[in-house]
Amino acid sequence: MVLDITELKKIDSLIWHSLPDVKDGILSDEIWKCGEVVCTMLKNPACKSGEDLVFIPYAMAVRYKGELVLVVSLEQEDLRALSYTLGCSLKELQNDYQTKGNFSELRGFLYTRDSREDLGPYEDELDLQVLRLFFLDTICDSLDIVAAPEQVIRA
């Protein structure tokens, strides 16, 4: 889906329970300018809601004119926390998610103010260069940005 950056509104952090806290886990040497947006990679950010139902190993926050308008994240549902919250057995959730572990498969999600789009399973490495390409490609494709991303160097 191609989004019009000028039409995107600021994300209300209370709408999505699993939205990453974009002030947590900032990788200061992973800030990129893509056209008119600034993208910041996050490592292990907490959920803004304070709920610990998902584990987020990496995410990228996208700001347009200083406002948070889009977030791409990699997430795994914490089945232990989910079973406690829902009042059902961990075994039942493991069967539902077809896993023997305590976390669901790693999936990508794209957040805007109005939607949380499931990008499907993430099967690549959790290597910084691979992650950077995944996030920046997803963002540039979603916003129809053709300019090459430029790294923002902080003095």
C-alpha positions as CSV (number, residue, x, y, z in Angstrom):
1,M,0.0,0.0,0.0
2,V,1.4,3.4,-1.0
3,L,0.7,6.2,1.6
4,D,0.7,9.9,0.9
5,I,3.1,11.5,3.5
6,T,1.2,14.8,3.4
7,E,-2.0,13.0,4.4
8,L,-0.6,11.1,7.4
9,K,-1.6,12.4,10.8
10,K,0.4,12.1,14.0
11,I,0.1,8.7,15.7
12,D,-1.7,8.8,19.0
13,S,0.5,6.6,21.2
14,L,-2.5,5.3,23.1
15,I,-4.3,3.7,20.1
16,W,-2.1,0.7,19.6
17,H,-1.1,-1.4,22.7
18,S,2.1,-2.7,20.9
19,L,3.3,0.6,19.5
20,P,7.0,1.0,20.3
21,D,8.1,3.8,22.6
22,V,10.0,5.9,20.0
23,K,12.1,7.5,22.8
24,D,13.4,4.2,24.1
25,G,16.3,2.3,22.6
26,I,17.4,4.9,20.0
27,L,20.4,3.9,18.0
28,S,22.0,7.4,17.5
29,D,24.1,6.3,14.6
30,E,21.1,4.8,12.8
31,I,19.2,8.0,11.9
32,W,18.3,8.4,8.2
33,K,16.8,11.1,6.0
34,C,14.6,9.7,3.3
35,G,13.1,12.5,1.2
36,E,11.1,14.6,3.6
37,V,11.1,12.1,6.5
38,V,13.6,11.3,9.2
39,C,13.8,7.7,10.2
40,T,15.3,6.5,13.6
41,M,16.1,2.9,14.3
42,L,15.3,1.6,17.8
43,K,16.7,-1.5,19.6
44,N,14.6,-3.3,22.1
45,P,12.1,-0.4,22.7
46,A,9.4,-0.9,25.3
47,C,5.8,-0.6,24.3
48,K,4.5,2.9,24.8
49,S,1.4,1.6,26.5
50,G,3.5,0.0,29.2
51,E,2.0,-3.4,28.5
52,D,4.5,-6.2,28.0
53,L,2.4,-8.4,25.7
54,V,5.0,-8.2,22.8
55,F,8.7,-8.2,22.5
56,I,10.1,-5.7,19.9
57,P,13.7,-6.4,19.0
58,Y,13.9,-3.6,16.5
59,A,11.7,-0.8,15.1
60,M,12.1,2.3,13.0
61,A,10.2,5.5,13.8
62,V,9.3,7.9,11.0
63,R,8.9,11.6,11.5
64,Y,7.5,14.1,9.1
65,K,7.8,17.8,10.0
66,G,8.7,16.7,13.5
67,E,5.6,14.5,14.1
68,L,5.6,10.8,14.4
69,V,3.5,9.6,11.5
70,L,4.7,6.0,10.8
71,V,6.4,3.2,12.6
72,V,7.7,-0.1,11.3
73,S,8.5,-2.8,13.9
74,L,9.4,-6.4,14.3
75,E,7.4,-8.1,17.0
76,Q,6.9,-11.3,18.8
77,E,3.9,-11.9,21.1
78,D,4.9,-13.0,24.6
79,L,2.7,-16.0,25.1
80,R,3.3,-16.1,28.8
81,A,2.1,-12.5,29.3
82,L,-0.7,-13.1,26.9
83,S,-1.9,-16.3,28.8
84,Y,-1.8,-14.4,32.1
85,T,-3.7,-11.4,30.6
86,L,-6.3,-13.5,28.8
87,G,-6.7,-16.1,31.7
88,C,-6.0,-19.1,29.5
89,S,-3.3,-21.7,29.6
90,L,0.1,-21.2,28.0
91,K,-0.2,-24.6,26.4
92,E,-3.4,-23.6,24.7
93,L,-1.7,-20.5,23.2
94,Q,1.3,-22.5,22.1
95,N,-1.1,-24.8,20.2
96,D,-2.9,-21.8,18.7
97,Y,0.4,-20.3,17.6
98,Q,1.9,-23.7,16.6
99,T,5.0,-23.3,18.7
100,K,6.6,-24.9,21.7
101,G,8.3,-21.7,22.7
102,N,7.1,-18.8,24.8
103,F,7.0,-16.3,21.9
104,S,5.1,-16.2,18.6
105,E,7.0,-16.0,15.3
106,L,8.8,-12.7,14.5
107,R,6.5,-10.6,12.3
108,G,6.7,-7.1,10.8
109,F,4.1,-4.4,11.4
110,L,3.5,-1.0,9.9
111,Y,1.7,1.5,12.1
112,T,0.0,4.7,11.1
113,R,-2.6,6.7,13.1
114,D,-5.4,4.8,11.3
115,S,-4.0,1.3,10.8
116,R,-1.7,-1.5,12.0
117,E,-0.7,-3.5,8.9
118,D,0.7,-7.0,9.3
119,L,3.7,-7.3,6.9
120,G,4.0,-11.0,7.5
121,P,6.8,-13.1,9.0
122,Y,10.3,-11.7,9.2
123,E,12.7,-14.4,8.2
124,D,16.0,-12.5,7.6
125,E,18.9,-12.1,10.0
126,L,18.8,-9.7,12.9
127,D,22.0,-8.1,11.6
128,L,22.0,-4.3,11.6
129,Q,22.7,-3.9,7.9
130,V,20.0,-6.4,6.9
131,L,17.5,-4.7,9.3
132,R,18.4,-1.2,8.0
133,L,17.7,-2.4,4.5
134,F,14.4,-4.0,5.5
135,F,13.2,-0.9,7.4
136,L,14.3,1.7,4.9
137,D,13.0,-0.3,1.9
138,T,9.6,-0.8,3.6
139,I,9.3,2.9,4.5
140,C,10.5,4.1,1.1
141,D,8.1,1.7,-0.7
142,S,5.2,2.6,1.6
143,L,5.7,6.3,1.1
144,D,6.8,6.1,-2.6
145,I,10.1,7.7,-1.9
146,V,12.6,7.2,-4.7
147,A,15.5,9.3,-3.3
148,A,18.3,7.2,-1.7
149,P,18.3,7.4,2.2
150,E,21.1,9.6,3.6
151,Q,22.6,8.9,7.0
152,V,22.3,11.8,9.5
153,I,25.6,12.4,11.2
154,R,25.3,13.8,14.7
155,A,28.2,16.1,15.7
